Amino acid sequence: MQKKNGIRNDIFYRQIFKLVLPIVIQNLLSAAVSSADVVMLNYVGQSSISAVSLAAQYANVLYMVFYGLGTGATMLCAQYYGKGDMRAIQAVEGIALRFSLCFSMVFAGLALTVPDRMMQIFTRDGELIAIGASYLRFMSISYLCWGITEVYLAVLRSIGRVMISTMMNILAFSLNIILNAVFIFGLFGAPELGAAGVAIATSLSRLIELAACFAVSFRSRDIKLDFRCLFVRNKVLFSDFVRLSLPALGNDISWSVAFSMYSVIMGHMGTDAVAANSFVVVVRNFGTILCFGMASAGGILLGNVIGENRLNDAREDAKKLMKLTVITGALGGFIVLAATPLVLKYAALTDTAMHYLKYMLLINTYYVMGAAVNTTLIAGVFRAGGDSRFGFLCDTVDMWCYAVPLGFLAAFILKLPVMWVYFLLCTDEFVKWPWVIRHYRSGKWLHNITRDDVFAEK
């Protein structure tokens, strides 16, 4: 028995690292693009950094929408892949695309028509509103492309085609960085557009990524990016998608909008706080790359195992995943700490902003661990087992009944210093630990959500 367990452990660790590496590369490139934006805009001016940071909150919210839909689709697709039902996977893809296109069209329409009003939610500074509005107008195109590619790539990841997804992201992110430099600084005869150049670069790279996805789909033998799947009707799968995916979507929207409220709070505390936080977000993204990659890979692997109806194996694999998460969380905190001197050396901010930046980075050395554990359990383990409702309730209560009210109370009623407000906001992940860990230990998250009669009823 001990030898058998040892073999299973070896298989699990080989599979998890086979999935983690491409996902980490994707997350690393995504963080590299964000850092490139900040580094390049650092030479344009602090106002450009602050404006793009605030305007990008809408992209962050939209990303969480797509992430929620993608992980919701992954919950079903990973288990149906374990079951061997590719037809069901294609139908789930069509359902997810219908939802993602609706959201992307709403965001694109608002960004194109009323970008100034979108910026006024975050700041009253006229200069920041003007820069951010220009940025949002050009970003509207990228929102439309993004809604399609994120769902398709999420489905590919759920069936183990992680390398294809990684290559698509490498293409998009590499182009984004190159085009950023071209349009921000006006290289090769292009106009010098500053903050607006970031949005143009992003939209062009997303268009090219979408074209590449269609090219890959054309050569694929099973899962294709085919808009005909939008019109596939299946009441059973649609019901399952709504029941399982919408809580995941609601979870990610609730969390991301609440997290954007942190930017509203910081935005009304001055441009120094906003500029410092812009750098902190970039560094924290690098610190959480491995943690979040482990959560995504673990969710896919657990979903495949559960779809094969190996529930005891899934429970044991979840324990291994948690051990890996603690290790990667500690590594993430060390990365933030090690990067702090380098960031402080090269950031071109005011003295006040540099003071904020130093202590915000130190706070994030331990904040990474809180985010790592919660993300792995809520977005990885629980969703792999078909449990998206607990995460929705937990994050909604934590963010909207605790963190956001506490932030507004500290900033606008008690009028505490910026660093005290930031510190209090960064307690949100640890407050929910007792409930999240208790739910994990209960085993109530573990369910096989596949059906044998999925196409018997229309």
N, C-alpha and C positions, 0 to 999 in steps of 0.2 A: 504493500500500500504506500509506504514512504517513497519507494522508487517511482511509483506511478505519479504521486503528487509532485515529485521533483521534476519529472518529465513534463507534466502540465504547467508547472511554473516556468520552465525553460521556454515552452511554446508560447505562453502568455507574454513573457518579456520580449521574445523575438517579434511577436506580432505587434505589440504595443509600440515598440521602437521603430518598426517598419512603417507604421502609420504616423507616429509622432514626427519623425524627421521631415517629411514633406510639409506637414502642417506648420511646424516651427519655421520652416523656410518661408512659407506664405506669410505668417505673422511677422517674421523678421523684416520682410520686404515692405509690408504694410507700415510697420513702425519706421522703417527707413524713409519712406515717402513722407510721413508726418514730420520726421526730424529734418528732412531736406527742406520742407516748406518753411519750418521755423528758422533753420540756419540761413537760408537764402533771404527770407524776409527780414532777418536780423540786420542785413545790410541796407534794406530799404527804409526801415524805421520801426520804432516801438508801436506806433499807431497801427501799422499794417499787420504786425504780429497779433495785436490785441483784437483788431476787427475780424481777421480770418479765424482766430480762435473762437470768437463768439458765433460767427456765422456758421462755422463748422459744426456747431451743436446740432443743427438740423440734419446734417449728414450723419452725425452720431446716432440721432434718434431713428433715422431711416435705416441705418445699418442694423440697429437692434430689431427693427421690424423685419428686415430680410433675414436676419440671424434667427429670429423667432420662427418665421415661416420655414426657413431652411432646416433648423433643428427639429421642428415639428414634422416636416416631411421625412427627415432622417429617422425619427422614432419609428415610423411605419416602414420606410424603405429598408432600413438596416435589418429589421426583423423579417420582412418579406424576402429579403435576399438570403437570410439564413434558411428560410423555408423553400427558396428556389422559385419564387413566383415573380417573374420579370414583368408580366403583363400588369400586375397590380402596381408595381413600381412606376411604370409609365403613366398609369392613371393618376397616381398620387402626384406625380410631377405636374400634370395638367391642372390639377386642383390648386396646388401651391402657386403656380404661375398666374392663375386668375386673381388670386388675392394680392400677389406682389405687384402686378400691373396696376391694379386699382390704387394702391398706396403710392406707387411711384408717380402716377399721373397727377394725383392730388398735390404732392410735394412739388413736382415740376411746374404745375400751373401756378401755385402760390409764389414760387421763386421767380417766375417770369413776370408776374403781374404786380405783386405787392411786396417786393423784397425789403423796401424801407420799413414797412410796418412789421415785418418779421424781425428786423434788427432792433426796433424800438422796444421789443420785449426784454432784450438783454441790456440795453444801455440807453442813456439820454445824451451821450456825447455825439454832436452833429458830425464830426469828422469820422468817427468810427461807424456811424450809420451809413454815411455816403460810401465809404470803402467797402463795407460789408454788403451793401445792396448791390453794388457792381459785381462783387464776387458771386452772390447768389444767382443773379440773372444768368451768368455763364454756366453755373453748375446745374441748371435745370435739365440740360441734355444728358448729363451723366446720370441723373436720377433715373431716367427712363431705361437706359442701357443696364444700369446696375440691377434693377429689379428682375431682369431676365437672367443675367449671368449668375447672380448669387444663388438662385434656386437650382439652376442646371448644375452648377459646380457642387452644390450641397448634395444633390442626388448622386452625382458621380462619386463623391467621397463616401457616401453611405454604402456603396457596393464595392468599396475598396479601390476605386480608381483615383487614388489620392494624387498620384504623380501627374496625371493629366490636369487636374485642378491646379496643382502647383505650377506647372509650365504656363498655364493661362495667366496665373497671377504674376509670375516672373515677367512675362511679356508686358502686362499692363503696368506694373510698378516700375519696371526699368524705363519704359517710355515716359511714364509720368515724371520721373526724376529728370530725365534729359529735357523734356519739353518744359518743365518748370524753369530750368536755367535759361532756356531759349526765350520764353515769354516774360519772365520776371526782369531779366537784364537786357533784353533786346538783342540777343546774339544772332549772327548770320543774317542780318538785315531785317529781322522781325521787330515789330514795335515793342518798346519798353513799357510793359503794362503793370508791373508791380503785383499787387494783390490779385487783380483780375487775371493776370497771367497764370496764377495757380489754378484757378477754376477752368480756364481754357485748356491747360495741360491735362487736367483730370478728365474733362469731357472727351477730349480727343483720344486719350488712352483707353477710356471705357468703350468708346465706339470701336476701336481696333480690337479690344478684347472680345467684344460681342461677335465681331466678324470671325475671329479665330475660333470661338465656340461653335459657330455654325460649320466651320471647316472641319473641326474635330467630329462634330455630330454626323456629318456626311459620311465619314469613314467608319463610324461606330456600327457595330452589328446588333447591339441591343438597345441601350438607352440613347435616344436621339433628342436633339433640341428641335422639336417639330410642333409648330403652333396648332396642328390638328388635334393634339392631345388636350388643348384647351376646351374642346367641344365633346370630349369623352364624358359620358354621364354614367355614374355608378353611385346609387344611393347609399350602399353599404360603406364604400370607401369615403364618400363625402361626409357621411355621419361620423365615421371614425376620425377623419381629419379634423372636423370641427370640434369634436369632443376632446381630442388629444392635443391638437396643434394650437387652437385658439387660446387655451390657458397659457401655453408656452409663449405665444405671441403677446398676449396680455401681460405676462410676466416681464418680457423684455421691453415692451413699450412703457409699462409702468415704471420699471427701474430706470430706463434711459431718460424719460421725461423728468423723473425726480432728480436724476443725476445732473440733468441740464439746469435744474433749479439751483444747483450749487454754483453754476456759472452766472445765473441771474444774481445770486447773492454776492459773489465776488465782483461781478461787473459793476454793481452799484457801490462798491467799496473803493473804486478808483482804478485807473489804468495800470498802476504799478502792481496791484494784486493780480489783475488779469494777465499781464505780461509774464509775471513770475510763474503763474499757474500754467501758462502755455508751454513753458520749458519743462515743468514738472510732469505734465501729461505725456510728453514725448519720452522722458526717461522712464516713467512708470510703465509705459507700453513695452519698452525693451525688457524691463524687469519681469513682466508677466507673460512674456512670449512662451516660455517653456511650460509654465503652469497651465495656461489656457490651451496650449497644444496637447498637453496630457489629458485635459478634460475632454476635448473634442475626440481624440483618438480613443480614449477609454469608452466614451459613449457609443461610438461606432462598433467597437469590438464587443462590448457587452450586449448591444442590440442584436448582433449576429448570433451570439451564443444563446440569448433568450429566444430568438426566433427558431432555433433548433430545439427548443424546449429543454435545455440543459440548465435548469434554474439553480441547482446547487452549485454547479460550476460558475455560474454568473455571480453568485453570492461570494464565493471565494475570490474570484477575479476582482470584484469591487474592493475587497480588503487590500489586495496588492496595489490597486490603483491609488487608494488613499495613502499608503506608505510612500509611493512615488510622488504624490502631491505634496506631502510635507517636505520631502527633500527638495523638490523644485521650488517650493515657496521660499525655503531658506536661501536657495541659490539666487532667486529673484531679488530678495532683500539685499543680498551681498552685491549684486550687480548695481542696484540703485546707489548703495553706499560707495562703491568703487568709482562710479561715474560722477559723483558729486564734485570732487575737486576739479575735474576736467570741465564740467558745465560752468562752474563758478569762474573759471579762468577765461572762458571765451564768450560768455553771454554779455552782450552790449546793452545793459539795462541801467537804469538810474540806481543810485545807492540804496534807496528805499526798496526798490524791486529786488535788488540783489540780496538784501537782508531777508525779505520774504522767501526768496528762492532757496536760500541755504536751509532754512528751518522746514520748509515744505518738503524738501528732498529727504531730510532726516526722518520726518514723520512717515514718509512712504517706504522707508526701509523695513518697517514692520507691517504697514498696511497691506503690502503685497501678500503676506501670508494669509490674512483674513480673506482677501479676494480669491486666492488660489483654492482654499478649502471649500468655500461656498460655491464657486463656479464649478468645481469638479463634481460636487454632490448634486447641486440643483440642476445645472445645465448638462451634466454628463451622466452620472449614475442614475438619478431619479428619472430623467427623460428616457434613458435607454430602457428602463423598466416600464415605460408607459405612464409614469406619474409626473404630469406637468402641473397639476392643480396645486400641490403643496407649495411649489416654488412661487407660483403666482400669489397665493395668499401670504406667504412669508415675506416676500420682497415688498409687496404692496403695503403691508402693515409696517414693516421696518422703515421704509423710505418715507411714506406719507403720514404716518402717525408718530414717527420718532425723528428721523434725520432732518427732513425738510422743515418741519415746524421748529425744531431746535435751532437750525441755522438762521431762520428768519428772526426768531426770538433773540438770539445772541447778537445778530448784526444790527437789527433795526429798532429793537426795544431796549435791550440792555446796552447796546452800542459798545460791545467788547472790541478790543483790538483785532486786527486782521488775523493774526496768528492764532489767537484763541478761537476765533470763529472757524478757521480751517481745521484746527485740531478736533473740535467738536464734530464737524462734518465727517471726519475720518474715523469716527467710532462706529459708523453704520454697519460695517461688515462683522464686527465682533459682537455686537448686540444680538444678532440672530444665530450665533454659533450654537448655543444650547439647544434650540429647537431643531436646527438643521441636523446636528449630530444625533440627537435623540431619534428623529425620523429615520435616519440612515440605519441605526442599530435595530430599529423595530422590524425592518424588512418589509414594511407595507408598500414600498415602492416597486416591488418586483412582480411584474405581470407579463405574460405572453399575450400580446394584443393582436396577433394575426388570426385570420379566419380561413376556414377551409372552403366556404361557400361564397367567396367574395364576388364572383361573377354570376352566381345563380339567381341573384335578385337585382333587378334594375329599377 
